Amino acid sequence: MRAREIEITAAALLLMAFVYYVAEPYEIMAVLIPAAVHEIGHIAAIKILGLHIKSFRAELKGFCIDYYGYTGAYGHILIAASGPAAGFIYSAAASSCAKIYDDSFLALSAGTSLLLSVFNLLPVMPLDGGRISAQLLSVIFGESHGSAIAEHISTAVSMLIMAAGLYLMFKNKGIALLVSSIWLLFYQENAKGIVKRREIL
């Protein structure tokens, strides 16, 4: 069996320490379980397609899986989409159980999974939706033009999210969306050429 690299960056450790300090244990678990289900969805698709996992990395931008092996554009689309798909399935199951057992933790976890899945499907790099759109556009317009179009869409959507985040902030609705848009814009440059890279969040 090939050994797989596991890497946790200093920034990721600092973020985890901060979250542990400010959040309640049940809140952390309500996020970690959907995040784990999301990654299991990616891993399952990678295995089904006969590809191989090279490494796991926890970074400031999230948990990343590097994989290798040959598959076409639709294979990479399936891998990217499998994470949010698993999240939607978990959200539906957890929501149903929450109603049956009147469990607030399951309700919170279901809502978190739904939000994570929807957010990840935005056509913005480095999210799964950005990878899906990049692959689809590359099929339609060719790799070079498709990648360029995907990058423009990614930046434009990030700017729209920032505008919405600023609006909500000035309306005293919180800064979560604004922070998310800044995070997305920060990683735009690093996400370029994603069509050629075999990495998923």
N, C-alpha and C positions, 0 to 999 in steps of 0.2 A: 504494500500500500504506500502510495506516495505521501510524504509528509507535507502538511499544509502549513503555511506561514500564518501566524496570528500576531497582529501588530496593533498596539494601542498607543496613539500619539499623546504627547503631554497635554495638548489642548483638550483632547477628549477626556483625559483624566480630570483636568480642572473643571470641565463642564459637568462631569458626573458628580464631582465633589460638591459643586455649587447646587446642583439639583437635589442631592441628598440632604443638603443643609436647609434648603428653603421649602421642600415638599414633604408631605406626610408619606409614610411607607406605603399606604394603600394607593395613594395617588401615583407613586412611582411604579407600583406593580400594574396599575391600570394603563400605564403607558408601555411598560416593558413587554407585557404579554402580547398586545397587538403588534408591537415592533418585531417580536420574535416570530409571530405567525406570518407577518409580511416577508421576513427573510426566508422562512421555511418554504413559502410559496415560490420564491426565486430558486432556491436550492432544488426543489422538486422538479421544476421545469428544466434546470440545467442537467439533472440526472436523466430525465426522460429523453432528452435530446442526445444523450450520450456524450456530453461535454464533461470537462473536468474542472474542479475548483482548484485554483492556484493558491489563493490566500484570502484571509479575512482581515479587514482593517477597521478599527474604530477611530474615526477622525472627527474633527469639529463639524464637518458637513454631514456626518452620520456614519452608519455602519455600511461598509463597502465590501463587495465580493468580487474578486478578480477571477475570471475563468478563461479557459482556453479550449481549443478544438474547433472543428469546422461546422458551421451551420449557415444557412442563408439569412437574408434580412428578416424573413418572417419568423425564423427561429429566434433571433435576437429580440424581435417584437414580443414573441410569446414569453420569453424569459422576463422582459421588462414588465409585461402586463400581469404576470402571474403573482407578483407581490401584492398589488392592489386588489386583485381578484380574491386572493386568500383573505385579505383584510375585510372585504365585503362579506364573504361567507362567514367569517368569525363574528363580524358585527351583527349580522342577522341572527346567528345562533345565540350569541350572548344577550342580545336584546330580547329574544323570545324567552330565554331562561330567566332573565331579570323580571319579566312580567309574571311568569309562573311562580317564582319564588320570592317576589318583591325584594329583590337584592339590589341595593344602590351601587355596590361595587361593580357588578356585572353591567349595570346600566351605564356607569361611567366608562368602563372599559369598552363597551359597544360603541358609545359615542366617540371615544378617542380613536378607535379603529376606523370608523366611518370617516372621520375628519382626516386622518392620516392617509387613507386610501384616495379620497377625493383630491387632497392637496398634491399627492404624488402623481396624479394623472394630468396635472397642468402641463401644457406643452412648453415647459421651461427646463433648461438644463441647470443642474445635473439630475433633476427628478426623472422618474420612470417615464412620465409623459413626454419629457423632452427627448428621451432616447427613442421612444416610439415614433414621435413625429419626425425625428431625424432619419430613422430607418425608412419610414414610408415615403418621405420626400426624396430620399436617395434612390428609391426604386422608381419613382415617377420622373425625376429630373436628372438622375445621375448623381454619383457620390459627391462630386465637387459642388455643383449647384445646389443639390439638396441639402448638403451640410450648411452652406452659406444661408440659404433660406431659413433653415431651422434655427440658426443662430440669431437671425434678425427677429424671428417670431419670439424666440426666448427672451431677448432683451426687451422687446416691446411689451410683452405680457408682464414681465417683471416691473417695468415702469408703471404699467396700469395698476398693478398690485400696490406699488408704492404710493401712487396717487390716492387709491382707496384707503390705504393705511393712514396717510396724512389726514384725510377727511375724517376718518373715525377717531383719530387722536384729538383733533380739534373739537370734535363733538363729545369728548370725554368718554369714548367707547373703548378705551384701552389702546395699547401700542403693539399688540401681538402681530397684527397684520403688517405694520410698518417694519418691525424687526425682521419678519419673514422675508419681506421684499429686499431689505438690505442684505440679508444672508444670501438670497438668490443672486442678486447683482454682484456680490463679492465673488461668487464662484462661476460667473459667466466665462471669464477668460480661461480658467482651468478646465472648463467643460468643452472647449473648442476641440474639434477633431474627434468627437465622441463616437462617430460612426466607425472609426477604426479601432477605438479602444473597447476592450471587453471587460467593462466594469459596470456594476449596478449597485444602486443604493438599497 
